[in-house]
Amino acid sequence: MAGSWMEEVRFGKDGLVPAIVQEGASGRVLMLGYMNREALELTATKGRVYFWSRSRGELWCKGETSGHVQRVMEIRLDCDGDAVLVRVEQEVAACHTGHQSCFFRGLEQGSWLELDPLVFDPEEVYGQGETG
């Protein structure tokens, strides 16, 4: 189903390509995930962001548990063809920890400090011990 555009993507030996997700309106980097061919094709055709979970070994759609969906605005390929950038409209937040972005910690004087506030309670969204 995928056209020749998919042939320009250089997937790694593991069959994955890093996918940087960026909020379209602000330009803020929200998260980094990995896509296999199926995830990239679904992202391009369905208008929602799909990833391959390396820990669970399965395909998943961002927001399927939380409702915090990512609507695709644009997909770009880097100069080497080995990373994609997905610009999205983010519903609520991207990070399962309750932060807007997965990059909520900053290095300050030799320690990682939480610099961004929580925007939702992850226990209310995911329940005890669940993430995603």
CORDAQUI-V43267 format. One record per pair of residues at least 4 apart in sequence whose C-alpha atoms are under 6 Angstrom apart, sorted by the first residue. I is the first residue (numbers start at 1). J is the second residue. If there is no record, write none. Layout:
# CORDAQUI-V43267
I J
I J
This chain:
# CORDAQUI-V43267
9 81
10 81
10 82
11 15
11 16
11 17
12 16
15 36
16 34
16 35
16 36
17 34
17 35
17 83
18 33
18 34
18 83
19 32
19 33
19 34
19 83
19 84
19 85
20 32
20 85
21 30
21 31
21 85
21 86
21 87
22 27
22 28
22 29
22 30
22 87
23 27
23 28
23 87
23 88
24 87
24 88
30 101
30 102
31 102
34 51
34 52
35 39
35 40
35 51
35 52
39 50
39 51
42 46
43 47
43 48
43 49
43 50
47 71
47 72
48 70
48 71
48 72
49 61
49 62
49 70
50 60
50 61
51 59
51 60
52 58
52 59
53 57
53 58
62 69
63 67
63 68
63 69
66 125
68 91
68 92
69 91
70 88
70 89
70 90
71 88
71 89
72 88
73 87
73 88
74 86
74 87
75 85
75 86
76 84
76 85
77 81
77 84
78 83
93 100
94 100
94 101
95 99
95 101
95 102
96 131
96 132
97 122
98 118
98 119
98 120
98 121
98 122
99 118
99 119
104 114
104 115
104 116
105 112
105 113
105 114
105 115
106 112
106 113
107 111
107 112
122 126
123 127
123 128
126 130
126 131
